[in-house]
Amino acid sequence: MRLKALLGVAALALAAPAMAQTVAITNAKIATGTGAAAIDGGTVVISGGRIVSVGRGGAPVGAQVVDAQGRWVTPGIIGGFSRLGLLEVDAVDPSNDTVADEDGNPFNASLDVTPGLNPLSVNIPINRIEGVTRAVVAPNAGQSVFAGQGAIITLGDADDIATKPRAFQFIELGEAGADIAGGSRSAAHAIFRNGLREALAYARNPGGYEGGKDRGSIMTALDAAALVPVVQGRMPALIHVERASDILRVIELKREFPNLKPILVGVSEGWMVADKIAAAGVPVIASAMNDLPNRFEMLGATQSNVGRMVKAGVKVALGMIDDEDGRQIRLLPQHAGNLVAVGRLPGGTGVTPEQALMLMTKAPADIFGLTDTGSLEAGKRADVVIWDGDPLELASAPVSVMIDGRQVPLTSRQTKLRDRYMPNRPDTMPVQYRR
């Protein structure tokens, strides 16, 4: 059924406009990603890589018209947490740039994922053809709770995919942070607080910190300098915690460091302290499918977690930390669909379809300050996806993906292998496969 649907809109997918050309996607069911109800029979006008208008008007004179034939049109999916572009095969070190954990590396907070990003990673087109147009990319923590600086990337065809390098600092607390710090949460928090204090000292007198560890400091001067924008509130701190008590400890840090802008990641037990998270105004990147106590810090895990936090007023977006986060960001629409479905179960708390879409479009854009993307609104970047069905349904797939107004090919290494070795295509198969 899915293949038939794709073949049925082949003409639509082949209409590949140039970025400078005005394009009008008409007869569409438009979900803007803002939380508003879908617009039936709507039109999205695109020009110069930006959205010009969204509504029920007709196509401008001279525009290239793409008839969506009543299909869903949405913003591109934004992966709220991933390691996309840093990883090919986990166990093959030359293909894994997520972590620097070998002895001899003196740096932690100052590490930057940008040089490790591979625009030709096979995982990028795999996710792109499933509607993912941008992603938040974080490093893994190695020898310190300070993992380094992450980036926001585009999945478009570009030599440099980092659209916002050094976008945040990633910090590992909870069980993993305790393990890195020597076995206790107390040690992890001491290292974290000390790093922020040393950053303040560096900001006051960089010359006095010039010797780094030689002058009694624990951190190198380069790491301390990298934490200055974090402690001053110019760069958010992305902090991985799962347990309710760990969440509260992070919130309390704002008393000591009032300019700190934490973003919580994972947050399996967030529902237990959702009122406090909302009151503190701390945003969350949640893993939607955490519903089992896989670790002691996740004993309170429930698939109603996101729904309960949203209901409490927490700003939530979806990510996939430590769950195939280097490859399978494309599963976010499926995860969001599950959050809608759980609300229909006895005792479950879910989200509306409009909220579900926003969790993976406008919400992550807002959290990371991406003011020009994440929704279908005038002036925003034209990251637009046309689907062959409801994007929250498992059987649906994109038939057209545009990034910055440019249509990208719906091909990947897997689709090329599929087409090459399909048993009903003997003319294209290698000689040794012919019958």
N, C-alpha and C positions, 0 to 999 in steps of 0.2 A: 504493500500500500504506500509505503514511504517513497520507494523508487518511482512508482507511478505518479505520485504527487510532484516529485522533482522533475520528471520528464514533461509533465503537463504545463510547467511554467518555464520551460527552457528559454522561450523567447524573452521572458522577463529578465532572466539572469544574464542574457547575452547583451542586454541594453546597457553598455558600459559607458557612462558619460564622462567627459573630461571635467576636471575640477572647476574650470572657469565657466562651463556651460550651466545655464539655468535648467534645473530639472524639477518637474512636478510629479510627485507620487500621488496619484488620484485613486478614488474609490477604495480607500483604505479604512481599516478599523484601527484607529490610532490610539495607542496607550502611551501617554507622554512620559511616564515615569515619575510624575509629580505627585501621584496619589489620587489624581482626579479620575473620574469615570472615562472609559474609552469613548472616542468620537467615531461614530459610524458614518461611513461615506465621506471621510475627511480627506484633506489634501495637505501634503508636506512639500513646501517649496524650498529648494536648495540652490545656492549660488556661491561661487568662490569658496567652497569648502565649509560654508556656514548655512545654518537654517535661517531662511528669510521669514517664513510664516508657517503656522500650523492652525488648521481650522476646517471649516466646511466650504470655503471659497473654491472657485475654479482655478484652473491652471493659467498662469500669465501668458500673454501673447508671445509666441516665439519660443516658449519653453519646450524642452523634450519631455513628453508625457510618458510616464510609466504607470500603466494600469495595474493596480495591486489586486484587482478582481475580488475585493472584499476581504483580503487577507489581513492578518495582524501586522502592524508596523510599530516597532518599539525603538527606544535608544539602544545603543550597543551595551552589552553586559560589561561591567567593570569588576574584575576580581579583587575583592577587598583585602585579601591576603594571599600571596602566592610566592613561589620561587621560580616562576616561569622565566625561561631564558638563561637560567644559571645551571641547569641540570639536564643531563641526558640519561645516564645510567648511574644510579646511586652508588653502586659498589665499584665503579670504575673511576678512580680518582681523577684521571686527566679530563674526564667529562663532567666533573662535579665541582662547581665553583661556589657552592653555598656556604662553605665553612673553611676557616683557616685554623686548624687545631694541632698542627705539628709544632714540636719544640723548635725554638729558634725564631718564631714570629713574635716580635715585641709589641705589635699593635693590636688593638681591639676596637674601641669606639671610633677610631679614625678610619677604619676600613670602609671602603666604598664599593658597593656592588657593581657600579657602572662599568669598570673595565672588564668585568667578567660576563657581562650580558652578551649573548650570542644572537644576533638578529636572524641567523640562518638555522636556529634550533628547530629540529623537526617537530617539537611540541607547540611552536607558535602557530603554524597553519592548522594543526589539529584542533586547537581551541578557537582559532579565528573563524573557521567554517561553521562552528557551532554558535556563532554570535558574540563571542568575546572580543571586544575591540580595545580594551585597556586593562591594565592590571597593576596592582601594588606588589612590588617585589622586595622581599626582605632576605637578609642573610640568616644563616644558622649561627647560634652561639657556639664558640669553640672553647677557648681557655679562660673566658671571662663572661660575666653576665651581660656585659656590653658587647653585642654581636657586631655592631657597625651600622653604617648608614644605608638605608634602602632607597629605592627609586620608584617613580611611576613610569610605566612604559606604554607605548602604543604597539598594537599588534599589526600595524600597517607595514607596508613594504618600504623600509627605510634602513639606511646604513647605520644610523644612530637611533635606536628605539627608545632611549631614555628621554622622555619629554620633560621630566622633572627629577633630575638627579639630586642626591642628598636631600630627599624629601622628609626623612624622619630618622630617628635613632631607634634601633630595635633592642629591647632589653628582655632577657630571659629570667623570670622569677619562678615562684612555685617550686614544684618537685625538681624540674630540670635545672633551674637556677641554683637550688640548694645543692644539687649534686656537683655542679661546676664549682661552687664556692667552697666545697670541702665537706658537704654533707648536712648542712642545716640552713633553714630559711633565715635565721639570724645572721649568718655569715653573708648570705646573698644580699640582704638588705643593708648590711654594713658596707659592703663593697659598692652598692648602688649609691648610698648616701655619701660615702666618701668621694666617689667620682664626681658627684654634683658639687660638693664642697670644694674640691680641687679645681673644678672648672671656674667657680666663683673667684678663687684665688688667682688663677691664671688671668681671668678677665681684668682683675684689679691691677695686676703687675706682671705682664707677660715676660718682661726681662728678668724678673726675679725667679721665674719658673724655668728659665732657659736650660738648667741642668737636669730637669726632670727628676728621675729617681735618685740622681746623685746628690740632690739637695733635700732628701727626706720625703719626697713625694712618692706615692705608690704608682701613679700613672705616669706614662711618658708625656712630654710636653705636647706632642701631636694629638694624643688621645684627649688630654685636658682641653686643648683648643677645639676639638670636635664637639665637646660637650657644652661649650659656652653658649651656642644658640639654643640648646635644649634647656639649660637652667635659666636662660633669659626669656624663654617663651617664644623664640623665633622659629623653633623647630619642634614638632611634636615628638613625644616619647611613646613609641609603640611598645606596650608592656604585656608580655604573655603571662597570664594568671588564669587558673581554673577554679580554685577553691574560694568559697565565700569569704573566709577570713583573709585570704591573700588579696582579694579585691578591696576589702576595707583598709588594709594596710597601705595600699597604693593611694587610695583616696586621702588617707591621713597625711601622706607626704606633702600634699599641697599646703598644709599649715607651715611646714618648715621651708618649703620652696614654693612660694605663692605664684610665681610666674610659670611653673611647670605645667605643661599641657599634655597630660597623659591620654592615651587611647588604649583601652583594654582589648586584648586579643584572646580568643578562646572562650573564656568566661562561662564554663559549663554550669556553674552554680550561681550565675548572675541573677536568676529569678529569685533566689533567697534573700538578696539584698538590693533588689531592683529599685526600691524607693530611695535608697541612699545613693545609688549610682545616678539616678535621675536628678536628685537634689543637688548633687555635686556638679552636674552638667558635664559628666565624663562620657564621651562616646564609646561605642563597643563595636568590635569586629568579631562576630560570633560564628562558631561552627554549627550550622543548622542541624546536622545529623548526630551530634553527640547525645546519645540517649541511654548509654550503658556505663556502668562504673568501671571503665577500663583501668583506672588508677585510683589510688586512695583519694587524690584531690578531686575526683569526679564522682564521688559517691552519690551526690545529689543530682546527677545528670538526668535530664528529661527532654523529650522533643518539644515540650511546651515552653522551654526556656525562652526562646526568642519571642514567642507570642506574649508571654507574661511580661517580659521587659518592655516590649513595644506598648503594651497596655498601661504600664507604669510610667510611660513618658520618656524612656531611655532612647537616645539616638542610636539605632542599630543598623549595621550593614553586614553582609554575609562575606565570609572568607573561608579558607580551607587549610588551617594551620596543621602541619604534621599529618595530613591526610591526602596523599598524592598531590601535594600542593605544587609540585614542579611539572605536572602533566595534565591533571584532570579538572582544571578550573571550569571547563565546559559543562560540568555536572551541576553548576550552581542553579540553573533554571529547574532542574529536577529537585534539588534540595528545597528551593523556594516553593515549588508545587507541593511538596510534602508538608511544609508549614501551613499551607492553606488546608490541606486534607486533615491534618491533626485537629484542627478546630471543629471538625464535623464529628469527631469521636466523643463518646461520653467522657466527661471530665477533662477533655483536652482544651488547650488554649492555643489557637492559631492566629493567623493574620488573614486579611482580605486579599484577593488577587491583586488589587491595586497596590497594597502595601508590600506584597511579595515582590512585585516588579521593582518597586522603589528601593527595596533592600539591596538590590544588586545593580542599581543604576545611579539615581540621584543621591541616595544616602552615602555611599562611599565617596562620591564626588564632593559632597558637602563636607564630610569629615576631613578630607585631605586638602580642602581649599581649592578644588578644581572647579572654579566658577564658570568655566566655558564649556563644560561637558556634563554628561550624566542624565540629560533629559531632552525631550523634543520641544524646544522653546526657541523663539526668535533670537538670533545672535549666538546661539550655542554651536559648537563644532558639529558637523553633520556626520555623526556616528549613528548610522541608521540600519536597522535590520528588518527585512520582510520575511515573515514566517509562513510556512504552509499550513499552520494550525495554531491553536492556543500555545504560546511560548512556555506555559507552565505544564503542558502535557508532555509525557515522555515520548510519544510518537511524533511530536512536531520537530521540524528542522528548518533552518533558514534556507530561503531560495535566493536571497540577495543580501550581501553585507557591504555597507559603505563605511569607510573610515576617512574622516576629513573630506567627505564629499567624493571620494574616489572608490569605485567599486572594486573589491578585491576578488580574486579568483577563488572559487569554492573547491579548491584542490589541496591535497596534502600527499605526503609520501604514501599513506595508507590507501587513499583513493586511487592513486596511480598504480599501486600494486594490485588493487582489486580489479581495475580495468584491464591490466595486463594479463592477469591469470584467470579471468572469468572463463568457465568451461565452455560457454557458448560463443567464445571469440577465438576460435583456433587460428584465425589468420594473423592475430597479433601476438600469439604465444611463441616463445623460443622454440627452436627446432626440436630440442629434446622433449618438449611437452606435447608435440603434435601427435595425433593419433593416425 
